[in-house]
Amino acid sequence: MVSFELLFPVSVVAGFVGAMSGMGGGVVLIPALTLLGVDIKHAIAVSILSIIATSSGSASAYARDHITNLKVGMFLEMFTIVGAIVGASITIISSTKPLYIAFGAVLLGSWAALLFAGQATWHAGKQDGFTRWLELEGSYPDQALGETISYKARRAYFGAPAMFGAGMIAGLLGIGAGAVKVLIHDLIMGLPPKVSTTTSNLIIGVTALAGTSVYLVAGLIDPGLAAPVVLGVVLGAFLGTRLLVRLTNQAIRRFFLIVLLVLAVEMIVRGIRG
């Protein structure tokens, strides 16, 4: 059994990274727990449980700051919930080695896609008829720029099925798939980076709740492991939200890329080595 003294600070860092990047904290928590000797399936189960706490801690703050787009989040949640249930069911019957490699591959692919597409500054694009009908648009006060940014989402008909895939990855790997969700918001739906990150934090909590129900029934959630993890990620998420609103979109993107690359390589190497 891993001690509280080790679990709590690791969980604080995971919650901080999750809130700052929109990834949900599992990208730090799962590698850390497995390094501490926790079986990866149990690590995935407690990670997806902690994501609920991360999302609750950060999403409420972002909603209060009027950055999160609630309409976009609620529309896409319908697809991520179904995907999460499917993904969690696959994990339960899978062997552990492919989970390490799949975890790293998802992060590495997300890093490459974001790096390739992230060189240009965000700008508003033309909205299609279907997305306009859904009224997926909004504005937010940008403290770093000192102005209000208006935007309109687009291509919701591509974003919805892509979010099913993101939900499946979330349930499969217990990471919230915030990395994938942010990419879908950025590259497919054309949302500003801050809106992408904050709306992702809203969606991952609901997605994680669906996946957690599967792991709970399977008996993979250890209460002794879960308690310090949940406490830590809530504190870390609170600290992360306080910092994010004061940073520029470019700084958030750079932070996101560094975290993704380091953890992707580490998990792939561990999976190959067994």
Secondary structure, DSSP 8 states (H G I E B T S, - for coil): ---HHHHHHHHHHHHHHHHHHSS-SHHHHHHHHHHTT--HHHHHHHHHHHHHHHHHHHHHHHHHTT-S-HHHHHHHHHHHHHHHHHHHHHHHHS-SHHHHHHHHHHHHHHHHHHHHHTTS--------HHHHHHT-EEEEEETTTTEEEEEE---HHHHHHHHHHHHHHHHHHSSTTHHHHHHIIIIIS---HHHHHHHHHHHHHHHHHHHHHHHHHTT---HHHHHHHHHHHHHHHHHHHHHHTTS-HHHHHHHHHHHHHHHHHHHHHHHHH-
